[in-house]
Amino acid sequence: RYKTSVHGKRLFEAGDNRVAVCSDCHGYHDVVAVGDPSSPVYPLNLPKTCHRCHGDEKLMSNYNLPTDILKTYQNSVHGRALFEKNDLSVAQCASCHGSHGAVPPGVKEVGATCGKCHVNEKKYFLESVHAKLPSDQFSECVSCHGFHGVEHPNADLYGQACLQCHDQGSSAFHLGQEIARMIKESELSLDSAQNTVKQASIEGIFVDEETAALEEVKTSVIEMAPAQHSLLAARISELNSKVLKVTQEVEQGVSQKRQGLKIRKLTLIPLWIFIFVMVGAFWTKYKQLKE
């Protein structure tokens, strides 16, 4: 497998002894199991191990390769999850490039590589108009999300990525903006309803039904994330309509309960006045009888 990699080919076919070999990654006499946290190829350590060579400017100048990949990766959504949260399941060097059979993914392989983890995104992407384009025109995931510096995506990406290929006045650009608008609308509507329910709970209002309804509709907002890759506005619109309908019902339900609680509190005022008057009357009568 190593012989099929870029490293192996350069070593065995070109005689380039500057490339990475077994000991560069695994060490010499101190070799430990891959699953050992002290191993250089343990997921948390692997990016820095690769950086020993790929961060060497003198060495990389021989291959016209950049040396800032580790820094870029550390600031990415994957890098932050790995180094800050110690999430070993996220993508690191070997996840995308392979280990012993290390072959940098080309234009055609990027989608398949990302799709190993992002299964639903890949499924919906294959339904989109982008999937039908030649690979030299659209490089699947990379065209919108980039390579090593992948940021946490949000709806604002439509205003940046789409303009790389589409004019601002084109129908394709407006389609992206409409999808982004619906996603933002759903997220804001859900956030507003959740805050309303939380505040109502603090006020002592029973909101078990509303909380359950929001948890259920939250799945629609989550589903939008992969579904948007299909670029089918009708699909996103259906999910958005469901979110707006439920969140509006929740807002109205809480408002009615709050109004009902207010009325009940106002109704108690005359009762408390009556109680105080009666207590005062009894106290006065008690004093008279005592005298």
NORSUL-V189670 format. One line per field, one symbol per residue. psi: psi as a letter, one per 40 degrees, with the letter a starting at -180 (. if undefined). Layout:
# NORSUL-V189670
psi=???
This chain:
# NORSUL-V189670
psi=dddeiddddddddefheeihiddddeacefhiideheehdehddeddddddddeehdddddeefiieeddddddeiddddddddefheeihaddddeicdfhhhhaddedddddeddgdddddddeeidddeiidedhfbddddeabdfhihiideddedddeddiideiddddddddddddddddddddddddddddddddeehhfdddddddddedddddddddddeefhdddddddddddddddddddddddddddddddddddedddddddddddddddddddddd.
